[in-house]
Protein backbone atom coordinates (compact mmCIF):
# COMPACT_ATOMS: atom_id res chain seq x y z
CA UNK A 1 0.00 0.00 0.00
CA UNK A 2 1.33 3.42 -0.94
CA UNK A 3 1.30 6.19 1.63
CA UNK A 4 -0.30 9.32 0.14
CA UNK A 5 2.09 11.67 1.96
CA UNK A 6 5.23 9.66 2.76
CA UNK A 7 7.16 12.63 4.16
CA UNK A 8 4.41 13.74 6.55
CA UNK A 9 4.33 12.42 10.08
CA UNK A 10 1.18 12.60 12.14
CA UNK A 11 1.18 13.12 15.87
CA UNK A 12 -1.79 11.79 17.75
CA UNK A 13 -3.22 13.62 20.72
CA UNK A 14 -4.49 11.83 23.80
CA UNK A 15 -7.56 13.69 25.01
CA UNK A 16 -7.30 11.79 28.29
CA UNK A 17 -10.86 10.52 28.07
CA UNK A 18 -11.26 7.44 30.21
CA UNK A 19 -11.93 4.17 28.39
CA UNK A 20 -15.38 3.95 29.96
CA UNK A 21 -16.42 7.50 28.98
CA UNK A 22 -19.94 7.75 27.58
CA UNK A 23 -20.73 10.21 24.81
CA UNK A 24 -24.16 11.71 24.29
CA UNK A 25 -26.11 10.96 21.10
CA UNK A 26 -27.44 14.13 19.48
CA UNK A 27 -29.43 12.38 16.76
CA UNK A 28 -29.55 9.59 14.23
CA UNK A 29 -28.82 10.95 10.75
CA UNK A 30 -29.58 7.96 8.53
CA UNK A 31 -29.80 4.21 8.35
CA UNK A 32 -28.61 1.40 6.11
CA UNK A 33 -29.54 -2.23 5.77
CA UNK A 34 -26.90 -4.85 5.13
CA UNK A 35 -28.82 -8.05 4.55
CA UNK A 36 -30.84 -8.52 7.75
CA UNK A 37 -28.65 -6.12 9.75
CA UNK A 38 -29.65 -2.52 10.35
CA UNK A 39 -27.10 0.20 11.15
CA UNK A 40 -27.67 3.82 12.08
CA UNK A 41 -25.44 6.81 11.48
CA UNK A 42 -25.09 8.33 14.95
CA UNK A 43 -24.27 12.01 15.38
CA UNK A 44 -22.52 12.43 18.75
CA UNK A 45 -22.44 15.54 20.94
CA UNK A 46 -18.71 15.91 20.24
CA UNK A 47 -19.42 16.40 16.53
CA UNK A 48 -18.30 12.94 15.44
CA UNK A 49 -20.42 10.53 13.41
CA UNK A 50 -20.20 6.75 13.51
CA UNK A 51 -22.20 3.81 12.21
CA UNK A 52 -23.70 1.77 15.05
CA UNK A 53 -25.62 -1.49 15.08
CA UNK A 54 -29.33 -1.52 15.84
CA UNK A 55 -28.56 -3.38 19.07
CA UNK A 56 -26.62 -0.33 20.29
CA UNK A 57 -29.44 2.08 19.36
CA UNK A 58 -32.60 0.21 20.42
CA UNK A 59 -33.02 2.03 23.73
CA UNK A 60 -32.15 5.54 22.49
CA UNK A 61 -34.68 8.36 22.49
CA UNK A 62 -32.91 9.41 19.29
CA UNK A 63 -34.26 6.25 17.62
CA UNK A 64 -37.80 7.21 18.60
CA UNK A 65 -37.29 10.69 17.10
CA UNK A 66 -35.76 9.22 13.93
CA UNK A 67 -38.68 6.84 13.46
CA UNK A 68 -41.16 9.68 13.99
CA UNK A 69 -39.37 11.83 11.39
CA UNK A 70 -39.39 8.91 8.96
CA UNK A 71 -43.12 8.37 9.58
CA UNK A 72 -42.55 4.87 10.99
CA UNK A 73 -43.71 3.23 14.21
CA UNK A 74 -41.11 0.45 14.28
CA UNK A 75 -37.56 0.07 12.99
CA UNK A 76 -38.62 -2.95 10.91
CA UNK A 77 -40.61 -0.55 8.72
CA UNK A 78 -37.57 1.49 7.69
CA UNK A 79 -37.04 1.39 3.93
CA UNK A 80 -34.36 -0.78 2.43
CA UNK A 81 -32.50 1.26 -0.15
CA UNK A 82 -31.46 -0.49 -3.32
CA UNK A 83 -27.74 -1.15 -3.62
CA UNK A 84 -26.02 1.30 -5.94
N, C-alpha and C positions, 0 to 999 in steps of 0.2 A: 504494500500500500504506500502510495506517495504522500508525503506530508505537504499540504498546500503552501505553508510558509516555513520552510526548513530552518531558516535563520532566526525565527522568532521563538522566544521562550515565554511560557505563560506561568505566572505565579498564581497559585491558588490562595484564597483568603479563608481562614477559618473564622466563621462568625460566632464561634463558641456557643452555638445552640446545642443544648443537651440532646442525646440520641432519642430520648423519649418526649421531645417537644411536640406539641400538637398545634397545627396551624388551623386557622379558621377558614371555612369554605365560604366564599362570597356568593358564588352561583355556579350552576352547571351551564356551560355554553353550548354544548352539542352532544350528540350521541352517535355511536356507530355499532353496527352488528358485525360480528365475525362468526359466521355459522350460527350456533345457538348462544354464543356469548354476547353480552351487551356491555359496552364500555361508555363512560361519560367523560367529557372534557371538563375538568374541574378548574375553576378560576379561584385561586387562593388569595387570602387577604394580603399576602406579601407581593402580589402581582404576578406570581408564577402560574403557569397552567400545566396540568398533567392529565394523562388519561388514566382513569381508575376503573376497576371492575365494578359491576353492579353490586356485588357483595359488599364492597366498601362504601357504597352510596345509599343502600337501602333505607337506612334510618335517618337520612339527612332531610332537614326541612327544605333544603335547596332542591331535592328531588321532587318534593310536593309542588314547589313553585314552578319547576321546569315542566312537569306534567300538566299543570294548569295552563301555562303559556302555550303548550303544544295542543291543548284541547283534549287531553287524554285523562282517564281516571286511573289507569294502571300502566306500569312500564311495559307490559306485554303488548300493549296497543301501539307502541312507538313504531313509526314506519321504518321499514328496512329499505335502505337506499340501494339501488342497483350498483353493482361494481362498475367502476369506470374502465 
